[in-house]
Amino acid sequence: MTCLIKSNTTLLKRIASRATTSVFGQYQSNYSTSTNNVYYKQQEPISLVGKNALVTGGSRGIGYGIAHELAERGCNVTILSRDETRGKEALGSLPLTHQNQRHGNLVADLSSSNAPKQIDSLLASLKSTTTTDDQQDSSSSSSSSSFDIIVHAAGIAQSSLFMRTNPEETTSIINTNLVSPIYLTRQLIKPMVQSKWGRIIFIGSVVGSMGNKGQTIYGASKMGVVGFSTSLSKEVGSFGITSNVVSPGYTETDMTASIIQSPLASKILEKIPIGRFGHVNDISKTVMFIIESDYLTGQNIHVNGGLFTSP
Ligand SMILES: NC(=O)c1ccc[n+]([C@@H]2O[C@H](COP(=O)([O-])OP(=O)(O)OC[C@H]3O[C@@H](n4cnc5c(N)ncnc54)[C@H](OP(=O)(O)O)[C@@H]3O)[C@@H](O)[C@H]2O)c1
């Protein structure tokens, strides 16, 4: 009996010693003595305190969720939207986490063919604006006209069959979802290049990849930003700038309220393996993940509960 116990102990010791040289065992031992692992590099999490972020569409829905999260993390957040009252309301509810933090809001209609001019004059006004202490009273109180992070979330949807679309609607969708984000990026990228750090994130859509009846122009605009972002990532990666797209599925916001509250909702839910519609936080969490990564660029990340999967 004693002999059996001894031999079992020996066996256990042998197994244990092998375990440290097996793949699993090596990982275990290297984690506990990190100096052994030549590949592992300890990295401080990126601090966003004091970084300047611009979030278009930051007055509501997905854009607001992202703006809130960035403010929570210490960024100076500027939101851009078209309705001044809604913009100011959103600005007033962004958290302030440290003394020097400043938020601001800008008003422009990105659907207009005049949008580039509006953008230029807003950026010029930011350059000449001195910051005020009262974020509530200022319509453009961001401390800087140069941004470290740009999130393009402003967007409009479409619900018209292609044969019923008209040139005005087409131009408006393409301007808001594709042309204005490209122009804005063009006007804001130089300071990022100079500071050798930047994050550019476009909010795309599952419709760009999957298609949907009644959303031909919308789908084209959303896939357009994927093409733009992918090429941009190759041009600016060497400057420490990443460019990515986050493509939501059905997410609960004003944009989808009429669908989510309709009888159609249950039919859509059947196609979503996770079994629920997305929350704004599902998207903002993904955006924060991208912002924290130095090595993730040129991607189109789908956040849709499994409605559409891409290899
Ligand atoms: N919700 C979804 O299920 C879903 C799914 C896939 C992709 N997306 C995309 O996610 C982004 C955000 O959508 P959301 O659901 O949050 O929409 P939302 O609740 O309707 O909010 C849209 C935002 O964009 C702004 N905006 C719209 N048109 C604009 C214009 N012409 N000029 C300037 N700002 C404008 C709005 O500003 P105002 O408040 O001033 O109107 C608002 O801040 C969009 O790009 C959308 O295509 C959404």
The ligand as an SDF file (V2000), in Angstrom:
LIG
                    3D

 48 52  0  0  0  0  0  0  0  0999 V2000
  -28.8130   52.2570  -35.3370 N   0  0  0  0  0  0  0  0  0  0  0  0
  -28.4780   51.2630  -36.1280 C   0  0  0  0  0  0  0  0  0  0  0  0
  -29.0770   50.1840  -36.1010 O   0  0  0  0  0  0  0  0  0  0  0  0
  -27.3320   51.3940  -37.0850 C   0  0  0  0  0  0  0  0  0  0  0  0
  -26.9380   50.2580  -37.7970 C   0  0  0  0  0  0  0  0  0  0  0  0
  -25.8700   50.3410  -38.6690 C   0  0  0  0  0  0  0  0  0  0  0  0
  -25.1940   51.5250  -38.8140 C   0  0  0  0  0  0  0  0  0  0  0  0
  -25.5900   52.6330  -38.1200 N   0  0  0  0  0  0  0  0  0  0  0  0
  -24.8500   53.8660  -38.3370 C   0  0  0  0  0  0  0  0  0  0  0  0
  -24.4560   54.3990  -37.0930 O   0  0  0  0  0  0  0  0  0  0  0  0
  -24.3780   55.8140  -37.1740 C   0  0  0  0  0  0  0  0  0  0  0  0
  -25.1750   56.4270  -36.0500 C   0  0  0  0  0  0  0  0  0  0  0  0
  -26.5330   56.0250  -36.1970 O   0  0  0  0  0  0  0  0  0  0  0  0
  -27.6060   56.1800  -35.0380 P   0  0  0  0  0  0  0  0  0  0  0  0
  -28.4290   54.9610  -35.0660 O   0  0  0  0  0  0  0  0  0  0  0  0
  -26.9560   56.6100  -33.8100 O   0  0  0  0  0  0  0  0  0  0  0  0
  -28.4790   57.3520  -35.6840 O   0  0  0  0  0  0  0  0  0  0  0  0
  -29.3570   58.4920  -34.9980 P   0  0  0  0  0  0  0  0  0  0  0  0
  -29.7810   58.1070  -33.6490 O   0  0  0  0  0  0  0  0  0  0  0  0
  -30.3840   58.8290  -36.0350 O   0  0  0  0  0  0  0  0  0  0  0  0
  -28.3240   59.7110  -34.8760 O   0  0  0  0  0  0  0  0  0  0  0  0
  -27.7870   60.2700  -36.0420 C   0  0  0  0  0  0  0  0  0  0  0  0
  -26.7390   61.2780  -35.6830 C   0  0  0  0  0  0  0  0  0  0  0  0
  -26.1800   61.8060  -36.8910 O   0  0  0  0  0  0  0  0  0  0  0  0
  -26.3820   63.2100  -36.9380 C   0  0  0  0  0  0  0  0  0  0  0  0
  -26.6680   63.6130  -38.3040 N   0  0  0  0  0  0  0  0  0  0  0  0
  -27.5680   63.0660  -39.1430 C   0  0  0  0  0  0  0  0  0  0  0  0
  -27.5850   63.7330  -40.3100 N   0  0  0  0  0  0  0  0  0  0  0  0
  -26.6740   64.7230  -40.1900 C   0  0  0  0  0  0  0  0  0  0  0  0
  -26.2580   65.7670  -41.0460 C   0  0  0  0  0  0  0  0  0  0  0  0
  -26.7690   65.9300  -42.2620 N   0  0  0  0  0  0  0  0  0  0  0  0
  -25.3130   66.6180  -40.6120 N   0  0  0  0  0  0  0  0  0  0  0  0
  -24.7800   66.4780  -39.3800 C   0  0  0  0  0  0  0  0  0  0  0  0
  -25.1480   65.5270  -38.5200 N   0  0  0  0  0  0  0  0  0  0  0  0
  -26.0940   64.6570  -38.9160 C   0  0  0  0  0  0  0  0  0  0  0  0
  -27.5740   63.4750  -36.0460 C   0  0  0  0  0  0  0  0  0  0  0  0
  -27.5760   64.8190  -35.6200 O   0  0  0  0  0  0  0  0  0  0  0  0
  -28.9500   65.5720  -35.1300 P   0  0  0  0  0  0  0  0  0  0  0  0
  -29.2300   65.1090  -33.7440 O   0  0  0  0  0  0  0  0  0  0  0  0
  -28.5680   66.9950  -35.2050 O   0  0  0  0  0  0  0  0  0  0  0  0
  -30.0000   65.1720  -36.1020 O   0  0  0  0  0  0  0  0  0  0  0  0
  -27.3150   62.4700  -34.9230 C   0  0  0  0  0  0  0  0  0  0  0  0
  -26.3390   62.9700  -34.0570 O   0  0  0  0  0  0  0  0  0  0  0  0
  -24.8830   56.1860  -38.5670 C   0  0  0  0  0  0  0  0  0  0  0  0
  -23.7930   56.3930  -39.4200 O   0  0  0  0  0  0  0  0  0  0  0  0
  -25.6540   54.9570  -39.0060 C   0  0  0  0  0  0  0  0  0  0  0  0
  -25.6910   54.8140  -40.4020 O   0  0  0  0  0  0  0  0  0  0  0  0
  -26.6490   52.5800  -37.2630 C   0  0  0  0  0  0  0  0  0  0  0  0
  1  2  1  0
  2  3  2  0
  2  4  1  0
  4  5  1  0
  4 48  2  0
  5  6  2  0
  6  7  1  0
  7  8  2  0
  8  9  1  0
  8 48  1  0
  9 10  1  0
  9 46  1  0
 10 11  1  0
 11 12  1  0
 11 44  1  0
 12 13  1  0
 13 14  1  0
 14 15  2  0
 14 16  1  0
 14 17  1  0
 17 18  1  0
 18 19  2  0
 18 20  1  0
 18 21  1  0
 21 22  1  0
 22 23  1  0
 23 24  1  0
 23 42  1  0
 24 25  1  0
 25 26  1  0
 25 36  1  0
 26 27  1  0
 26 35  1  0
 27 28  2  0
 28 29  1  0
 29 30  1  0
 29 35  2  0
 30 31  1  0
 30 32  2  0
 32 33  1  0
 33 34  2  0
 34 35  1  0
 36 37  1  0
 36 42  1  0
 37 38  1  0
 38 39  2  0
 38 40  1  0
 38 41  1  0
 42 43  1  0
 44 45  1  0
 44 46  1  0
 46 47  1  0
M  CHG  2   8   1  16  -1
M  END
$$$$
